[in-house]
Amino acid sequence: MKSEKYLSLLFDRPTEPLFMPKGDEKINFEVPPIFLSDDHQATSQSLQVRFGDKSNTSIKVPEIAIPDLSFPLSHDRNANFSLFIPTHKEKAVYLTDVFMKLRTVQDLLYVAASCRDRMNPQLFVYALSIAVLHRPDTRHVEIPKLCEIFPCKFMDSSIVAKAREDATVFPAGSRIPIEIPLNYTASDKDSEHHVAYFREDVGINLHHWHWHLVYPFAGPKEVVNKDRRGELVYYMHHQIMARYNTERLCNNLQRTKPLLSFRQPIPEAYFPKMEQNVAGRAWPARPANMTLSDINRSVDSLEFTLSDLETRLNRVREAIRTRTARDVNGKEVHLDDFTGIDILGNMMEASPVLSINFPYYGDIHNLGHVAVSYCHDPDHRYLESFSVMGDSATAMRDPVFYRWHQTIDDLFIQFKDSLTPYNSSQLRFIGVKVTEVGIISKTSNLNTLNTHWTRSDVDMSRGLDFAPRRAVLARLQHLNHNSFTYHVTVNNSNNRDVMGTVRVFLAPKYNEQEAPLSYNDQRKLMIEMDKFTCELKKGHNVIRRSSHESSVTIPYEATFRDLSHNAPESHKPECGCGWPQHMLVPKGTKKGYAMDLFVMITNYEYDRINQKEPEGCRISMSYCGLKDRKFPDARSMGFPFDRRAAVATLEQFLTPNMKVQTITVRFSDTVEHQR
């Protein structure tokens, strides 16, 4: 257990040498000089004695024989790092593979400690995070939230500078938070800024980062090859788009327009106002109406043309049109109703391990990110690094992220629309009728959800390298909602008790012109809110379910509270993947925004996956699946809205085991405490 505990300290203050005290217990590592950076080797003995005196515990790292790490070590310690760039990805895969193959946790601790101070910090944190999440012997190691390790990826650069000042000036024990204003990246003169609260939300960006740790597109096969991974690539990002487009409608904006051409100017601008973790440089901005260019950056060993992207994208479109993909041997593979979406997902967010034909279909999703992220300096003439679109922890801040992902999502939907529509027997649950659906909240009227602002704190002390060790809090203002309970009345006319799966969705009722949405448009905006099993007794049943139990979200505490201290007994590190609870409900409007609450109960006998589910924490299984297990639902992700239906309205789609209730989401432009 000590090795596991000490392993988590390697994430602490990632650019600070290991011989400086780590963690609240002020533990330092005695690292052999050979493993220190060139700057510290000559004075290693005096430095280690100096800082060791300030430490409560010292861990002696033996001078062991470590695997050849020259390849990942070739990535400059002060350079930026992006998994979307092939050479960066290959270095991360190499280091991850080394960490995964080490025999014991102690071996992992010693090897990681031996290379940490010479390794690029971002590459190191990524590879160690992947190893810790996927090794069976490190599942209880707590990985700190990335916003604590690298606050510069989540917060205004002036706030990080102020935090360092406060850590130096104010006495230990002072916990006066530094407030970050809600509107610091732009003003409302830019219409896109109306949804900046969504794009720049810390919890949402942490979710995107963590999801890509759980489902990486590159790495050892045992790390990448997960049950229905390609389908989950589609569904998780589809849900992001459904949520984002709903937020746009709540703010009187048009739904997202796909990035249909690589040749046309991008009208949306983005100025991140953040500092990269590279020599204090700012994240590059993108002014309005910039155009993409061919990429030729020898510094990154990166070269591709827009024509290359267009060719690969057309090949994917052809596979969708014909429902046939070509494998590496030239054999045609049918994209069927059940496994086709999984094959397509692994082609789109291209996994070299899982793609049916990586050389032919290429790396469309990732290189699209790269092309946008380098549009300000495509040939490195200005010595600039990539923009926020080049990092999975920051990409969701940029409006163009959603335009690119709308393009990807439309391709997935095009494929889904070619599948056989669900028939009555697939949709019905014989003998089960949902008679009433509603939402109850102690602070709202019946069938009304209330949203508001909340201020929450993030401790940045883990990421404040070379600053005194004390808590330094950043106070963020973010969207939140009052808790509520679903109330579902069901009649079971079967002559026995049955098990059902309750599927809960929420979608806008009207389009931009305040006309009712057609079924086909509304189904694309269906937000999954919850999914759970329940026993239905013969006769009358009443189901109640708290919003805090959602299968989509992780608890509020997992985003905003320091779980290394007084962590709830229910918390486990491997359950850290999920949508933030505070962003479960769309913003709504001040006058009240009409939405359709849809509840369906399906026959669990057809939904069941025979496996033991993990215990001890609430799992965000809808977006993240279950660790080391099959996805816990035999139905297609997004069922029943993932396929077309020959109906004009949602009401016409309903079967007796479904029910719709119009609800109101009312926003209050006030700051309230977390409830």
C-alpha positions as CSV (number, residue, x, y, z in Angstrom):
1,M,0.0,0.0,0.0
2,K,2.9,2.4,0.6
3,S,4.1,2.0,-3.0
4,E,0.6,2.8,-4.2
5,K,0.4,5.9,-1.9
6,Y,3.8,7.1,-3.0
7,L,3.0,6.5,-6.7
8,S,0.3,9.2,-6.5
9,L,2.9,11.7,-5.4
10,L,4.6,11.5,-8.8
11,F,1.7,13.6,-10.1
12,D,2.4,16.4,-7.6
13,R,3.9,19.6,-9.0
14,P,5.0,18.0,-12.2
15,T,7.9,20.4,-13.2
16,E,9.4,20.4,-9.7
17,P,12.2,17.9,-9.0
18,L,11.3,14.9,-7.0
19,F,13.8,15.8,-4.3
20,M,11.6,18.7,-3.3
21,P,8.9,17.7,-0.7
22,K,5.7,16.2,-2.3
23,G,2.2,16.2,-0.9
24,D,0.9,17.5,2.3
25,E,3.0,15.0,4.2
26,K,6.2,16.6,2.7
27,I,7.7,13.4,1.3
28,N,10.7,13.6,-0.9
29,F,12.4,11.1,-3.1
30,E,16.2,10.5,-2.9
31,V,16.9,9.9,-6.6
32,P,20.4,8.8,-7.8
33,P,22.1,11.7,-9.6
34,I,22.1,9.7,-12.9
35,F,18.4,10.0,-13.0
36,L,18.2,13.7,-12.4
37,S,18.0,16.4,-15.1
38,D,21.3,17.8,-16.4
39,D,20.7,21.0,-14.5
40,H,20.6,19.2,-11.1
41,Q,23.1,16.4,-11.5
42,A,26.2,18.5,-10.6
43,T,24.6,19.8,-7.3
44,S,22.4,16.8,-6.6
45,Q,23.9,15.9,-3.2
46,S,23.6,19.4,-1.7
47,L,20.1,19.9,-3.2
48,Q,18.8,16.6,-1.9
49,V,20.2,17.3,1.6
50,R,18.8,20.8,1.6
51,F,15.3,19.8,0.6
52,G,15.4,16.5,2.5
53,D,15.8,18.4,5.7
54,K,12.3,19.9,5.1
55,S,10.8,16.6,4.5
56,N,9.0,14.3,7.0
57,T,9.7,11.2,5.0
58,S,12.4,10.3,2.5
59,I,12.0,7.6,-0.2
60,K,15.3,6.2,-1.4
61,V,15.1,5.3,-5.1
62,P,17.7,2.6,-5.9
63,E,20.0,2.9,-8.9
64,I,18.2,0.2,-10.8
65,A,18.5,-0.9,-14.4
66,I,15.6,0.7,-16.2
67,P,14.3,0.0,-19.7
68,D,15.6,2.0,-22.6
69,L,13.6,5.3,-22.5
70,S,15.7,7.2,-25.1
71,F,12.7,7.5,-27.4
72,P,10.2,9.2,-25.0
73,L,13.1,11.1,-23.4
74,S,13.8,12.7,-26.8
75,H,10.7,14.8,-26.4
76,D,12.0,18.1,-25.1
77,R,11.1,18.6,-21.5
78,N,10.0,22.2,-22.2
79,A,8.0,21.4,-25.4
80,N,4.3,21.1,-25.6
81,F,2.7,17.7,-26.0
82,S,-0.3,16.5,-27.9
83,L,-1.7,13.0,-28.5
84,F,-3.1,14.1,-31.8
85,I,0.4,14.5,-33.2
86,P,1.6,11.1,-34.4
87,T,5.2,11.4,-33.1
88,H,4.0,12.6,-29.7
89,K,1.5,9.8,-29.6
90,E,4.2,7.2,-30.4
91,K,6.4,8.4,-27.5
92,A,3.5,8.2,-25.1
93,V,2.6,4.7,-26.3
94,Y,6.2,3.6,-25.8
95,L,6.3,5.0,-22.2
96,T,2.9,3.6,-21.4
97,D,3.9,0.1,-22.6
98,V,7.0,0.3,-20.4
99,F,4.9,1.2,-17.3
100,M,2.3,-1.5,-18.1
101,K,4.9,-4.3,-18.3
102,L,6.6,-3.7,-15.0
103,R,6.2,-6.6,-12.7
104,T,5.1,-4.9,-9.4
105,V,3.8,-1.6,-8.2
106,Q,7.2,-1.0,-6.5
107,D,8.9,-1.5,-9.8
108,L,6.5,1.0,-11.4
109,L,7.3,3.5,-8.6
110,Y,11.0,3.2,-9.0
111,V,11.1,3.3,-12.8
112,A,8.6,6.2,-13.0
113,A,10.6,8.1,-10.3
114,S,13.8,7.4,-12.2
115,C,12.6,9.0,-15.4
116,R,10.2,11.7,-14.1
117,D,12.6,14.6,-13.8
118,R,14.1,14.1,-17.3
119,M,10.8,13.4,-19.0
120,N,8.4,16.0,-20.6
121,P,5.9,16.5,-17.7
122,Q,2.8,16.4,-19.9
123,L,3.9,13.2,-21.6
124,F,4.9,11.7,-18.2
125,V,1.5,12.5,-16.6
126,Y,-0.4,11.1,-19.5
127,A,1.5,7.8,-19.7
128,L,1.5,7.2,-15.9
129,S,-2.2,8.0,-15.8
130,I,-3.0,5.4,-18.4
131,A,-0.9,2.8,-16.6
132,V,-2.4,3.5,-13.2
133,L,-5.9,3.3,-14.6
134,H,-5.3,0.1,-16.5
135,R,-2.9,-2.0,-14.3
136,P,-4.9,-4.4,-12.0
137,D,-2.5,-3.7,-9.1
138,T,-2.9,0.1,-9.2
139,R,-6.7,0.5,-9.4
140,H,-6.8,2.1,-5.9
141,V,-4.2,4.8,-6.7
142,E,-5.8,8.2,-6.7
143,I,-4.9,10.2,-9.8
144,P,-5.3,13.9,-8.9
145,K,-7.7,15.9,-11.1
146,L,-5.8,17.4,-14.1
147,C,-7.0,20.9,-13.2
148,E,-5.0,20.5,-10.0
149,I,-1.9,19.2,-11.8
150,F,-1.9,21.6,-14.7
151,P,-4.2,24.5,-13.7
152,C,-2.9,26.4,-16.8
153,K,-5.1,24.2,-19.0
154,F,-8.2,25.3,-17.2
155,M,-7.9,28.8,-15.9
156,D,-7.0,32.4,-16.8
157,S,-3.2,32.8,-16.8
158,S,-3.5,35.9,-14.5
159,I,-5.2,33.6,-11.9
160,V,-2.3,31.1,-11.9
161,A,0.1,34.0,-11.5
162,K,-2.0,35.4,-8.6
163,A,-2.1,31.9,-7.0
164,R,1.7,31.8,-7.0
165,E,1.9,35.2,-5.4
166,D,-0.7,34.3,-2.7
167,A,1.2,31.0,-1.9
168,T,4.3,33.1,-1.3
169,V,2.9,36.1,0.5
170,F,0.0,34.8,2.6
171,P,0.6,32.7,5.7
172,A,-0.1,29.0,5.8
173,G,-3.7,28.3,6.6
174,S,-5.0,31.2,4.6
175,R,-7.6,29.9,2.2
176,I,-9.1,33.0,0.7
177,P,-10.1,31.9,-2.8
178,I,-9.1,33.8,-5.9
179,E,-12.3,34.4,-7.8
180,I,-12.4,33.7,-11.5
181,P,-15.1,35.8,-13.3
182,L,-17.5,33.9,-15.5
183,N,-16.8,36.1,-18.5
184,Y,-13.0,36.4,-19.0
185,T,-12.4,35.1,-22.5
186,A,-14.8,37.4,-24.4
187,S,-17.8,39.6,-24.2
188,D,-21.4,39.2,-25.4
189,K,-20.5,41.1,-28.5
190,D,-19.4,37.7,-29.7
191,S,-22.6,35.6,-30.0
192,E,-20.6,32.4,-29.3
193,H,-19.7,33.7,-25.9
194,H,-23.3,33.1,-24.8
195,V,-22.4,29.4,-24.4
196,A,-18.9,29.9,-23.0
197,Y,-20.2,28.7,-19.6
198,F,-20.6,25.3,-21.2
199,R,-17.4,25.2,-23.4
200,E,-15.2,26.4,-20.6
201,D,-16.7,24.5,-17.7
202,V,-13.9,22.8,-15.7
203,G,-16.0,19.6,-15.1
204,I,-16.9,19.2,-18.8
205,N,-13.3,19.6,-19.9
206,L,-12.1,17.2,-17.1
207,H,-14.7,14.7,-18.4
208,H,-13.3,14.9,-21.9
209,W,-9.7,14.4,-20.7
210,H,-10.6,11.5,-18.4
211,W,-12.8,9.7,-20.9
212,H,-9.8,9.7,-23.3
213,L,-7.7,8.2,-20.6
214,V,-10.2,5.4,-20.1
215,Y,-10.7,4.9,-23.9
216,P,-7.3,5.9,-25.5
217,F,-7.0,5.5,-29.2
218,A,-3.4,4.4,-29.0
219,G,-1.4,2.2,-26.6
220,P,-0.9,-1.4,-25.8
221,K,-3.7,-3.6,-27.1
222,E,-4.9,-4.5,-23.6
223,V,-5.4,-0.8,-22.9
224,V,-7.1,0.2,-26.2
225,N,-9.2,-2.9,-27.0
226,K,-12.3,-2.5,-25.0
227,D,-15.8,-3.8,-25.5
228,R,-17.7,-1.6,-28.0
229,R,-15.1,1.1,-27.8
230,G,-15.8,2.4,-31.3
231,E,-19.5,2.6,-30.6
232,L,-18.8,4.5,-27.4
233,V,-16.6,7.0,-29.4
234,Y,-19.7,7.7,-31.4
235,Y,-22.2,7.8,-28.5
236,M,-20.2,9.9,-26.0
237,H,-19.4,12.6,-28.5
238,H,-23.0,12.4,-29.9
239,Q,-24.2,13.2,-26.4
240,I,-21.8,16.1,-26.1
241,M,-23.3,17.5,-29.3
242,A,-26.9,17.0,-28.2
243,R,-26.2,18.8,-25.0
244,Y,-24.3,21.6,-26.7
245,N,-27.0,22.2,-29.3
246,T,-29.6,22.3,-26.6
247,E,-27.6,24.9,-24.7
248,R,-27.4,26.9,-28.0
249,L,-31.2,26.8,-28.4
250,C,-31.6,27.9,-24.8
251,N,-29.4,31.0,-25.7
252,N,-31.2,31.8,-28.9
253,L,-28.4,30.5,-31.1
254,Q,-28.7,28.3,-34.1
255,R,-27.7,24.7,-33.8
256,T,-24.1,23.9,-34.7
257,K,-23.1,24.1,-38.4
258,P,-20.8,21.3,-39.4
259,L,-17.3,22.2,-40.8
260,L,-18.1,21.0,-44.3
261,S,-15.1,22.4,-46.0
262,F,-11.5,22.6,-45.1
263,R,-11.0,25.4,-47.6
264,Q,-13.5,28.0,-46.3
265,P,-12.6,30.6,-43.6
266,I,-13.6,29.7,-40.0
267,P,-15.8,32.6,-38.9
268,E,-15.6,31.7,-35.2
269,A,-12.6,33.1,-33.2
270,Y,-11.2,32.0,-29.9
271,F,-8.9,33.7,-27.5
272,P,-8.2,31.3,-24.6
273,K,-6.5,33.8,-22.1
274,M,-4.5,30.9,-20.7
275,E,-0.9,30.0,-20.3
276,Q,0.6,26.9,-21.7
277,N,2.8,24.8,-19.5
278,V,5.7,25.6,-21.7
279,A,8.1,28.4,-20.7
280,G,5.2,30.7,-19.7
281,R,3.9,31.0,-23.3
282,A,0.3,31.8,-23.9
283,W,-2.0,29.4,-25.7
284,P,-2.2,30.7,-29.3
285,A,-5.4,32.5,-30.3
286,R,-7.4,32.1,-33.5
287,P,-8.9,35.4,-34.9
288,A,-12.1,35.3,-36.9
289,N,-12.1,34.0,-40.5
290,M,-8.8,32.2,-40.5
291,T,-8.4,29.4,-43.1
292,L,-6.7,26.0,-42.7
293,S,-3.6,25.1,-44.6
294,D,-1.4,22.2,-45.5
295,I,0.7,21.2,-42.4
296,N,4.4,21.0,-42.8
297,R,6.2,21.1,-39.4
298,S,9.5,19.3,-39.4
299,V,9.9,20.1,-35.7
300,D,6.9,17.7,-35.1
301,S,7.8,15.3,-37.9
302,L,4.4,16.2,-39.2
303,E,3.4,16.7,-42.8
304,F,0.0,16.3,-44.4
305,T,-2.2,18.2,-46.9
306,L,-5.8,19.2,-46.8
307,S,-6.2,17.0,-49.9
308,D,-5.0,14.1,-47.7
309,L,-7.8,14.8,-45.2
310,E,-10.4,15.2,-48.0
311,T,-9.4,11.9,-49.6
312,R,-9.6,10.0,-46.3
313,L,-12.9,11.6,-45.4
314,N,-14.4,10.6,-48.8
315,R,-13.3,7.0,-48.2
316,V,-15.2,7.0,-44.9
317,R,-18.2,8.5,-46.6
318,E,-18.0,5.8,-49.3
319,A,-17.9,3.1,-46.6
320,I,-21.0,4.6,-45.0
321,R,-22.8,5.0,-48.4
322,T,-22.2,1.3,-49.3
323,R,-22.1,0.0,-45.7
324,T,-18.9,-1.8,-46.7
325,A,-15.4,-1.2,-45.4
326,R,-12.1,-2.4,-46.8
327,D,-9.8,-4.2,-44.4
328,V,-6.0,-4.2,-44.6
329,N,-6.1,-7.3,-46.9
330,G,-8.5,-5.6,-49.3
331,K,-11.4,-7.8,-48.2
332,E,-14.8,-6.1,-48.0
333,V,-16.4,-6.1,-44.6
334,H,-20.2,-5.5,-44.2
335,L,-21.1,-2.8,-41.7
336,D,-24.1,-4.5,-40.2
337,D,-26.9,-3.2,-37.9
338,F,-25.1,-4.4,-34.8
339,T,-21.3,-4.2,-35.1
340,G,-21.1,-1.7,-38.0
341,I,-21.1,1.4,-35.7
342,D,-18.3,-0.1,-33.6
343,I,-16.1,-0.6,-36.8
344,L,-16.9,2.9,-38.0
345,G,-16.1,4.5,-34.6
346,N,-12.7,2.9,-34.6
347,M,-12.1,4.1,-38.1
348,M,-13.2,7.7,-37.3
349,E,-11.2,8.3,-34.1
350,A,-8.6,6.2,-35.7
351,S,-7.0,3.6,-33.4
352,P,-4.0,2.0,-35.1
353,V,-4.7,-1.0,-33.0
354,L,-8.4,-1.3,-33.8
355,S,-9.0,0.5,-37.1
356,I,-10.1,-2.0,-39.8
357,N,-7.6,-0.3,-42.2
358,F,-5.5,2.5,-40.7
359,P,-3.3,3.1,-43.7
360,Y,-6.4,3.5,-46.0
361,Y,-8.9,5.4,-43.8
362,G,-6.2,7.3,-41.9
363,D,-6.6,9.4,-38.9
364,I,-9.5,11.7,-39.8
365,H,-10.7,12.9,-36.4
366,N,-7.3,13.5,-34.9
367,L,-5.7,15.2,-37.9
368,G,-8.7,17.4,-38.2
369,H,-7.9,18.6,-34.7
370,V,-4.3,19.1,-35.7
371,A,-5.2,21.1,-38.8
372,V,-7.3,23.5,-36.8
373,S,-4.8,23.7,-33.9
374,Y,-2.0,24.8,-36.3
375,C,-3.9,27.1,-38.6
376,H,-2.0,30.1,-37.1
377,D,1.4,28.6,-37.9
378,P,1.2,25.6,-40.2
379,D,4.8,25.5,-41.2
380,H,6.4,26.6,-37.9
381,R,7.8,29.8,-39.3
382,Y,6.7,31.7,-36.2
383,L,7.9,29.0,-33.8
384,E,4.4,28.7,-32.3
385,S,2.9,25.6,-30.7
386,F,-0.7,24.3,-31.3
387,S,-3.8,25.9,-30.0
388,V,-6.3,24.5,-27.5
389,M,-7.8,22.2,-30.2
390,G,-4.6,20.2,-30.0
391,D,-5.1,19.0,-26.4
392,S,-8.0,16.8,-25.2
393,A,-8.0,18.7,-21.9
394,T,-8.6,22.1,-23.6
395,A,-10.2,21.3,-27.0
396,M,-13.8,21.7,-25.8
397,R,-13.2,25.3,-25.0
398,D,-13.0,26.3,-28.6
399,P,-16.3,26.8,-30.7
400,V,-14.7,25.1,-33.7
401,F,-14.4,21.8,-31.7
402,Y,-18.2,21.5,-31.9
403,R,-18.3,22.4,-35.6
404,W,-15.7,19.6,-36.3
405,H,-17.5,17.1,-34.1
406,Q,-20.8,18.0,-35.8
407,T,-19.2,17.0,-39.0
408,I,-18.1,13.7,-37.4
409,D,-21.5,13.2,-35.7
410,D,-23.4,13.8,-39.0
411,L,-21.4,11.0,-40.6
412,F,-22.3,8.6,-37.8
413,I,-26.0,9.7,-38.0
414,Q,-25.9,9.1,-41.8
415,F,-24.8,5.5,-41.1
416,K,-27.4,5.0,-38.4
417,D,-30.1,6.3,-40.7
418,S,-29.2,3.5,-43.1
419,L,-30.0,0.8,-40.6
420,T,-33.3,-1.1,-40.3
421,P,-35.8,0.9,-38.2
422,Y,-36.8,-0.7,-34.9
423,N,-40.0,-2.7,-35.2
424,S,-42.9,-2.9,-32.7
425,S,-41.5,-6.1,-31.0
426,Q,-38.2,-4.4,-30.4
427,L,-39.8,-1.3,-28.9
428,R,-42.6,-2.8,-26.8
429,F,-42.5,-4.5,-23.4
430,I,-45.6,-6.7,-23.4
431,G,-47.8,-6.2,-20.4
432,V,-46.0,-3.1,-19.2
433,K,-47.6,0.3,-19.5
434,V,-46.2,3.6,-18.3
435,T,-49.2,5.7,-17.2
436,E,-47.6,8.8,-15.7
437,V,-44.2,10.6,-15.7
438,G,-43.2,13.6,-13.8
439,I,-40.4,15.5,-12.0
440,I,-40.6,16.6,-8.4
441,S,-38.3,19.1,-6.7
442,K,-38.6,20.6,-3.2
443,T,-37.6,24.0,-4.6
444,S,-39.7,24.0,-7.8
445,N,-43.2,23.6,-9.1
446,L,-44.2,20.2,-10.4
447,N,-42.4,19.3,-13.7
448,T,-40.1,22.3,-13.3
449,L,-36.3,22.2,-13.1
450,N,-34.5,25.2,-11.7
451,T,-31.0,26.1,-12.8
452,H,-28.7,28.9,-11.4
453,W,-25.0,29.7,-10.9
454,T,-22.9,28.2,-8.1
455,R,-19.4,29.1,-7.0
456,S,-17.1,26.2,-6.3
457,D,-13.4,25.9,-5.3
458,V,-10.5,24.1,-6.9
459,D,-7.2,23.7,-5.0
460,M,-4.3,24.6,-7.3
461,S,-1.5,23.8,-4.9
462,R,-0.5,20.6,-6.6
463,G,0.2,22.5,-9.8
464,L,2.0,25.5,-8.4
465,D,5.6,24.4,-9.0
466,F,8.3,26.2,-7.0
467,A,5.9,27.9,-4.6
468,P,5.4,27.4,-0.9
469,R,3.3,24.3,0.0
470,R,-0.1,25.5,1.1
471,A,-3.7,25.4,-0.2
472,V,-4.4,28.0,-2.8
473,L,-8.0,28.0,-4.0
474,A,-9.5,29.2,-7.3
475,R,-13.2,30.0,-7.1
476,L,-15.1,29.2,-10.3
477,Q,-18.7,30.3,-11.1
478,H,-20.5,27.6,-13.0
479,L,-24.0,26.4,-14.0
480,N,-25.8,24.2,-11.5
481,H,-29.3,22.9,-10.8
482,N,-31.5,22.1,-7.9
483,S,-31.8,18.4,-7.1
484,F,-35.0,16.6,-8.2
485,T,-36.7,13.2,-8.4
486,Y,-38.2,11.3,-11.3
487,H,-41.7,10.0,-10.5
488,V,-42.9,7.2,-12.8
489,T,-46.1,5.3,-12.5
490,V,-46.2,1.9,-14.2
491,N,-48.8,-0.9,-14.6
492,N,-47.6,-4.5,-15.0
493,S,-50.5,-6.6,-16.3
494,N,-48.3,-9.7,-16.6
495,N,-49.1,-12.6,-14.3
496,R,-45.7,-12.3,-12.7
497,D,-43.1,-9.8,-11.5
498,V,-40.8,-8.7,-14.2
499,M,-37.5,-6.7,-14.4
500,G,-37.3,-3.6,-16.5
501,T,-34.7,-1.1,-17.7
502,V,-35.8,2.5,-17.2
503,R,-34.4,4.8,-19.9
504,V,-34.8,8.5,-19.3
505,F,-34.1,11.2,-22.0
506,L,-34.7,14.9,-22.2
507,A,-34.9,17.0,-25.4
508,P,-35.9,20.5,-26.6
509,K,-39.5,20.7,-27.7
510,Y,-39.2,23.6,-30.2
511,N,-36.7,24.7,-32.9
512,E,-35.0,28.0,-33.5
513,Q,-38.3,29.5,-34.9
514,E,-40.3,28.2,-31.9
515,A,-42.0,25.6,-34.1
516,P,-42.3,22.0,-32.8
517,L,-39.3,19.9,-33.7
518,S,-40.0,17.0,-36.0
519,Y,-39.3,13.5,-34.6
520,N,-36.2,13.1,-36.7
521,D,-34.7,16.5,-35.5
522,Q,-35.8,15.9,-31.9
523,R,-34.3,12.4,-31.6
524,K,-30.8,13.8,-32.5
525,L,-31.1,16.2,-29.5
526,M,-32.2,13.5,-27.0
527,I,-30.0,13.9,-23.9
528,E,-29.6,10.7,-21.9
529,M,-30.3,11.6,-18.3
530,D,-30.4,8.2,-16.6
531,K,-30.7,4.5,-17.1
532,F,-31.4,1.9,-14.4
533,T,-33.0,-1.4,-13.7
534,C,-36.0,-1.9,-11.5
535,E,-38.4,-4.7,-10.5
536,L,-42.0,-4.3,-11.5
537,K,-44.5,-6.1,-9.2
538,K,-47.7,-7.3,-10.7
539,G,-50.2,-4.5,-10.9
540,H,-49.5,-0.8,-9.9
541,N,-45.9,0.4,-9.4
542,V,-44.4,3.8,-8.5
543,I,-40.8,4.4,-9.3
544,R,-38.8,7.2,-7.7
545,R,-35.3,8.0,-8.7
546,S,-33.1,10.9,-7.5
547,S,-31.1,13.0,-10.0
548,H,-28.0,12.3,-7.8
549,E,-28.2,8.7,-8.8
550,S,-27.9,9.4,-12.6
551,S,-26.1,6.7,-14.6
552,V,-24.6,9.6,-16.7
553,T,-22.8,11.7,-14.0
554,I,-20.1,11.6,-11.4
555,P,-20.7,13.3,-8.1
556,Y,-20.2,17.0,-7.6
557,E,-17.4,16.1,-5.1
558,A,-15.4,14.3,-7.8
559,T,-15.0,17.6,-9.7
560,F,-14.7,20.3,-7.0
561,R,-13.6,18.7,-3.7
562,D,-10.2,17.3,-2.9
563,L,-10.8,13.6,-2.6
564,S,-7.3,13.0,-1.2
565,H,-8.7,14.3,2.1
566,N,-11.8,12.8,3.8
567,A,-12.9,11.0,0.6
568,P,-16.4,9.5,0.8
569,E,-16.3,5.7,1.4
570,S,-18.2,5.3,-1.9
571,H,-15.5,6.9,-3.9
572,K,-13.1,4.9,-6.0
573,P,-10.5,6.2,-8.5
574,E,-11.7,4.0,-11.3
575,C,-15.1,5.6,-11.1
576,G,-13.8,9.1,-12.0
577,C,-15.1,9.0,-15.6
578,G,-18.4,10.7,-16.2
579,W,-20.4,13.8,-17.0
580,P,-20.2,16.4,-14.1
581,Q,-23.4,16.3,-12.0
582,H,-23.6,20.1,-11.9
583,M,-24.1,20.1,-15.7
584,L,-26.7,17.3,-15.9
585,V,-29.5,19.8,-16.7
586,P,-29.4,22.3,-19.6
587,K,-29.5,26.0,-18.6
588,G,-33.0,26.7,-19.8
589,T,-34.2,30.3,-19.9
590,K,-35.5,32.9,-17.4
591,K,-39.1,32.7,-18.7
592,G,-38.9,28.9,-18.7
593,Y,-37.7,26.6,-21.5
594,A,-40.0,23.8,-22.7
595,M,-38.5,20.3,-23.0
596,D,-39.9,16.8,-23.5
597,L,-39.1,14.3,-20.7
598,F,-39.2,10.8,-22.2
599,V,-39.3,7.7,-20.2
600,M,-39.3,4.2,-21.6
601,I,-39.2,0.8,-19.8
602,T,-37.7,-2.1,-21.8
603,N,-37.6,-5.8,-21.0
604,Y,-34.4,-6.4,-19.0
605,E,-34.3,-10.0,-20.3
606,Y,-33.3,-8.5,-23.7
607,D,-31.1,-5.8,-22.1
608,R,-29.1,-8.0,-19.7
609,I,-25.4,-8.5,-19.9
610,N,-24.4,-11.5,-17.7
611,Q,-21.6,-10.1,-15.6
612,K,-20.9,-8.9,-12.1
613,E,-21.0,-5.1,-11.8
614,P,-18.5,-3.3,-9.6
615,E,-19.6,-2.3,-6.2
616,G,-18.9,0.7,-3.9
617,C,-19.4,3.7,-6.2
618,R,-21.9,5.2,-8.5
619,I,-20.7,4.5,-12.0
620,S,-21.3,6.7,-15.0
621,M,-21.9,3.7,-17.1
622,S,-23.9,5.4,-19.9
623,Y,-21.0,7.4,-21.2
624,C,-18.1,5.4,-19.7
625,G,-19.1,1.8,-19.6
626,L,-17.8,-0.4,-16.8
627,K,-14.1,-0.9,-16.1
628,D,-12.7,-4.2,-17.4
629,R,-16.2,-5.4,-18.3
630,K,-18.7,-5.4,-21.2
631,F,-20.9,-2.4,-21.8
632,P,-23.8,-3.0,-19.4
633,D,-26.6,-2.9,-21.9
634,A,-27.2,-5.3,-24.8
635,R,-29.1,-2.6,-26.8
636,S,-27.5,-0.1,-29.1
637,M,-26.2,3.0,-27.4
638,G,-28.8,5.7,-27.6
639,F,-31.7,3.2,-28.1
640,P,-34.4,3.8,-29.1
641,F,-33.4,7.2,-30.8
642,D,-30.3,6.0,-32.7
643,R,-32.4,5.0,-35.7
644,R,-34.9,6.6,-37.9
645,A,-38.7,5.9,-37.6
646,A,-41.5,6.5,-40.0
647,V,-43.3,9.0,-37.8
648,A,-43.6,12.8,-37.9
649,T,-43.7,13.5,-34.1
650,L,-42.5,12.0,-30.9
651,E,-46.1,11.3,-29.8
652,Q,-46.6,9.1,-32.9
653,F,-43.5,7.1,-31.9
654,L,-44.8,6.1,-28.5
655,T,-45.7,2.6,-27.5
656,P,-47.5,1.7,-24.2
657,N,-44.2,1.3,-22.3
658,M,-43.2,4.9,-23.2
659,K,-44.5,8.2,-21.9
660,V,-43.7,11.8,-22.6
661,Q,-44.2,14.8,-20.2
662,T,-43.5,18.4,-21.1
663,I,-41.4,20.0,-18.4
664,T,-40.0,23.5,-17.9
665,V,-36.4,24.4,-17.3
666,R,-36.2,27.8,-15.6
667,F,-32.9,29.7,-15.2
668,S,-32.3,32.2,-12.4
669,D,-29.4,34.5,-13.0
670,T,-28.4,34.3,-9.3
671,V,-25.6,32.6,-7.4
672,E,-26.8,30.0,-5.0
673,H,-25.0,27.5,-2.7
674,Q,-24.5,23.9,-3.8
675,R,-27.4,21.7,-2.6
